[in-house]
Amino acid sequence: MRYFSYRCLIAVPLAAFLVACVDQLLGTHESAQNPSLSAGVAAAYAALRTESVFASSAVGYVGMPSRQGRHLRTLLAQRNAPVIFEHLWREAAPAGRLYALIGLYLTAPEHYARLAPAAMKDQAEITMMFGCILTRGPAATVAAEIEHGTLAREFLPDGDTARREALFDSLEARLSRRGAPPS
């Protein structure tokens, strides 16, 4: 019995240390529970988390960049963007969840694929602004546009041509698997 208790005294802390090291190397544990964000990123996250209006990247008669679009681009630029968008998905109001869905579509397609079916069924009533048109409808309407790929593309930074091309290739592959002709 004495041998067993000494073994546990060594094995348990050693196992905890090894798990902590692996989590730190992979960035899975700490950042998944509480991502540390700079002030600007934290402000963008907080704004999207409580957002009540889903706005396209450009709004109004002259197509000014939406504040929501600027916040989304701020989060997209982060190295740990998929983790941030997973958090946003869990914590946000319905409109904010749609921004999280766009972020995951662009940064982590495997996470997007897991969450998209729930978003496609979301009947929460939200206010939407596309260009100069303000309307209300179910969140599933926007989720369908995200799935199509056109809505997500407009939030990419203009200079991000590599990501833009990869997104177009991914969209063509998705459409061809469904039997639809590529655009």
C-alpha positions, 0 to 999 in steps of 0.5 A: 500500500505504501508503494502505491501511495508514493507512486501516485504522489509522483505520477499524478503531478507528472501527468498534470505537468505533461498535460499542461505542457501539451496544452500549452504547445498546442494552444488548446486548453488555456486559449480555448477556455479564456483567450487572452485578447488585446484591448482592441480585439476584446472590444471587437469581440464584445461588440459582436457578442452583443450585436443585435443587427446583422450587417453586410460588410458595406452598408448605406447608400454609398456602401460605407464599411459597416462597424460590424464588418470592421469588428469581424475583420479585426477578429479574422486577423488574429492568429487564434481566430478559430478559438475566438470564433468558437467562443463567440458562437457559444456566447453571442446573441443570434446576430453575433453568432452569425458573425462567428459562423462567418469567421469559422467558415473562413478560418476553420471549415471543419468547425463551420461544418459542425455548427452550420446545421444548427445555424440553418435551423435557427429561427431567431428573429434578427434585424438585417442590413444589406446595403441600404436595405433594412429588414427582419427575418430568421437567422437561418436566412443569413446562415443560408447565405453564409453556406452559399459562400458569397456573404463570407467572401465580402468580409475578407480583407481586399489584400488577402488574395491567397485566402480569397483564392483558397475560399473560391477553390473551396466553394467550387469544390463544395458546389461540385460535390452537391452537383451544382455548376461552379460559379 
